[in-house]
Amino acid sequence: MKPILEARHIDKHFRKPVDFHVLKDINFDVKAGEFVSIMGKSGCGKSTLLYILSTMDRDYQGELFLNAELLTGQPPNKLAFVRNKHIGFVFQFHYLLPEFSVLENVMLPARKLAECSPQQIRANALHKLEMLHISHLAQKKASRISGGEKQRVAIARALINDPLIIMGDEPTGNLDSHNSDNVLKIFRQLSDEQGLSLLIVTHDLDFANQTDRIITMEDGRIISLN
């Protein structure tokens, strides 16, 4: 299996107020279709690493590859394009626009990418909502649906441009156990049936134990890749 995502010798310092070496020689990859979780205590560097891997943070040393293409050192507009087209991101907080409908929220990244007609974007968004069993919510305002439904909408939005990889920062952190299980099932299905790669930061050991592999971090280093 070829790597979809590859990190080589990633180092990161926070310079202020004092120099703090937050990530130390991070090396790993995520294969096509692999569902990987990252675990570690608060402050170990998990979220910082995820922001580098998703190209949102460009201030680091080392090399980052997506689908064998070197992303390190690319200009911001190129990285913004890569992020929108090839990386789907699911946060702990869904960041939906409350005054927009569910359908409009899902369509936003595709509108920004502008590679399909408005009709095709709408059809694709409805298809993603159907996949996640929430097409009946399409015309509802995002402010009028439950927390579990909002996270499903956020996943549909992350899928709209058919990314190479989904990254998540504690995507079940605000959900009860029933909705957490639903999100896990959705991710598992995306990996098993669609061959999508997933890289999820989580504190939930039950969640992590059901992924293909757990990357464990401690004090800015990877201590295991099982």
SULNORCOR-V970562 format. One record per pair of residues at least 24 apart in sequence whose ideal C-beta (glycine too) atoms are under 10 Angstrom apart, sorted by sequence separation. I is the first residue (numbers start at 1). J is the second residue. If there is no record, write none. Layout:
i;j
I;J
I;J
This chain:
i;j
5;29
6;30
21;45
55;79
56;80
84;108
85;109
128;152
129;153
131;155
132;156
148;172
150;174
151;175
166;190
180;204
183;207
184;208
187;211
188;212
3;28
4;29
5;30
6;31
23;48
28;53
54;79
55;80
84;109
85;110
103;128
128;153
131;156
150;175
166;191
181;206
185;210
3;29
4;30
5;31
22;48
23;49
26;52
55;81
83;109
84;110
103;129
106;132
130;156
148;174
180;206
181;207
184;210
2;29
3;30
4;31
5;32
22;49
26;53
55;82
56;83
85;112
102;129
128;155
129;156
132;159
147;174
148;175
152;179
155;182
159;186
171;198
177;204
180;207
184;211
1;29
3;31
4;32
54;82
55;83
84;112
85;113
106;134
128;156
129;157
131;159
147;175
148;176
151;179
155;183
172;200
173;201
1;30
2;31
3;32
4;33
5;34
23;52
54;83
84;113
127;156
128;157
147;176
150;179
151;180
154;183
171;200
173;202
175;204
177;206
181;210
1;31
2;32
4;34
84;114
85;115
126;156
128;158
129;159
148;178
149;179
152;182
156;186
166;196
167;197
168;198
170;200
171;201
172;202
173;203
1;32
3;34
5;36
55;86
56;87
81;112
125;156
128;159
129;160
148;179
151;182
152;183
155;186
159;190
165;196
166;197
167;198
168;199
169;200
170;201
171;202
172;203
173;204
1;33
55;87
80;112
81;113
102;134
103;135
106;138
124;156
125;157
127;159
128;160
147;179
148;180
151;183
155;187
158;190
162;194
164;196
165;197
166;198
167;199
168;200
169;201
170;202
172;204
1;34
12;45
54;87
56;89
102;135
127;160
146;179
149;182
163;196
164;197
165;198
166;199
167;200
168;201
169;202
170;203
171;204
14;48
26;60
53;87
54;88
102;136
103;137
104;138
125;159
128;162
148;182
152;186
162;196
163;197
165;199
166;200
167;201
168;202
170;204
172;206
10;45
27;62
32;67
54;89
102;137
103;138
104;139
124;159
125;160
148;183
151;186
155;190
159;194
172;207
12;48
25;61
26;62
29;65
30;66
101;137
102;138
103;139
105;141
106;142
124;160
171;207
12;49
23;60
25;62
101;138
102;139
103;140
104;141
105;142
124;161
159;196
170;207
10;48
22;60
23;61
26;64
51;89
101;139
102;140
104;142
124;162
10;49
12;51
23;62
50;89
101;140
102;141
103;142
121;160
12;52
101;141
102;142
121;161
11;52
100;141
101;142
7;49
10;52
99;141
100;142
102;144
10;53
98;141
99;142
100;143
101;144
102;145
15;59
97;141
98;142
99;143
116;160
7;52
12;57
14;59
47;92
96;141
97;142
98;143
105;150
116;161
7;53
13;59
96;142
97;143
98;144
115;161
6;53
12;59
13;60
95;142
96;143
102;149
106;153
110;157
113;160
5;53
12;60
13;61
94;142
102;150
105;153
106;154
109;157
112;160
113;161
5;54
11;60
12;61
96;145
105;154
106;155
107;156
108;157
109;158
111;160
112;161
133;182
10;60
11;61
12;62
102;152
103;153
106;156
107;157
109;159
110;160
132;182
9;60
10;61
11;62
94;145
102;153
105;156
106;157
109;160
110;161
132;183
9;61
10;62
98;150
101;153
105;157
106;158
108;160
109;161
110;162
7;60
9;62
10;63
94;147
103;156
106;159
107;160
133;186
8;62
9;63
10;64
96;150
102;156
106;160
109;163
132;186
7;62
8;63
94;149
95;150
96;151
102;157
105;160
131;186
7;63
8;64
94;150
6;63
7;64
8;65
93;150
94;151
96;153
132;189
6;64
7;65
93;151
94;152
96;154
131;189
132;190
5;64
6;65
92;151
94;153
95;154
131;190
5;65
6;66
91;151
94;154
4;65
5;66
6;67
90;151
93;154
94;155
96;157
3;65
4;66
5;67
6;68
8;70
10;72
92;154
95;157
131;193
3;66
4;67
91;154
94;157
131;194
3;67
4;68
6;70
8;72
90;154
2;67
3;68
6;71
7;72
89;154
90;155
2;68
5;71
88;154
88;155
90;157
91;158
88;156
89;157
90;158
88;157
89;158
90;159
88;158
87;158
88;159
88;160
88;161
87;161
88;162
89;163
86;161
88;163
84;160
85;161
86;162
87;163
88;164
89;165
90;166
91;167
92;168
93;169
84;161
85;162
86;163
87;164
88;165
89;166
90;167
91;168
92;169
93;170
94;171
85;163
86;164
87;165
88;166
89;167
90;168
91;169
92;170
93;171
84;163
85;164
86;165
87;166
88;167
89;168
90;169
91;170
92;171
83;163
87;167
88;168
89;169
90;170
91;171
92;172
93;173
94;174
5;86
82;163
90;171
92;173
93;174
4;86
5;87
82;164
89;171
90;172
91;173
92;174
91;174
92;175
83;167
90;183
90;186
67;164
90;187
66;164
67;165
66;165
88;190
88;196
90;198
92;201
88;198
90;200
92;202
54;165
56;167
53;165
87;199
54;167
53;167
54;169
51;167
50;167
50;168
51;169
50;169
50;170
47;169
46;169
47;170
46;170
36;165
38;167
38;168
67;197
34;165
35;166
37;168
38;169
32;164
32;165
30;164
30;165
30;167
54;199
53;199
53;201
35;184
50;199
37;187
49;199
50;200
50;201
35;187
49;201
35;188
47;201
35;190
36;191
46;201
35;191
46;202
33;190
34;191
35;192
46;203
33;191
4;163
5;164
33;192
4;164
5;165
33;193
4;165
33;194
34;195
35;196
36;197
37;198
38;199
39;200
40;201
42;203
5;167
33;195
34;196
35;197
36;198
37;199
38;200
39;201
41;203
32;195
33;196
34;197
35;198
36;199
37;200
38;201
39;202
40;203
32;196
33;197
34;198
35;199
36;200
37;201
38;202
39;203
32;197
33;198
34;199
35;200
37;202
39;204
31;197
39;205
49;215
30;197
37;204
29;197
30;198
37;205
39;207
49;217
30;199
39;208
46;215
48;217
37;207
38;208
39;209
46;216
28;199
37;208
46;217
49;220
36;208
37;209
39;211
44;216
45;217
48;220
37;210
38;211
44;217
45;218
49;222
37;211
40;214
44;218
45;219
46;220
35;210
36;211
37;212
38;213
39;214
40;215
41;216
44;219
45;220
35;211
36;212
37;213
38;214
39;215
40;216
41;217
43;219
44;220
45;221
34;211
35;212
36;213
37;214
38;215
39;216
40;217
41;218
43;220
44;221
45;222
34;212
35;213
36;214
37;215
38;216
39;217
40;218
41;219
44;222
33;212
34;213
36;215
37;216
38;217
39;218
40;219
44;223
40;220
31;212
40;221
30;212
31;213
40;222
30;213
40;223
38;222
28;213
30;215
39;224
28;215
26;215
36;225
26;217
4;196
5;197
4;197
24;217
3;197
5;199
23;217
26;220
28;222
4;199
24;219
25;220
26;221
27;222
1;197
24;220
25;221
26;222
29;225
22;219
23;220
24;221
25;222
28;225
21;219
22;220
23;221
24;222
27;225
21;220
23;222
20;220
12;220
11;220
10;222
7;222
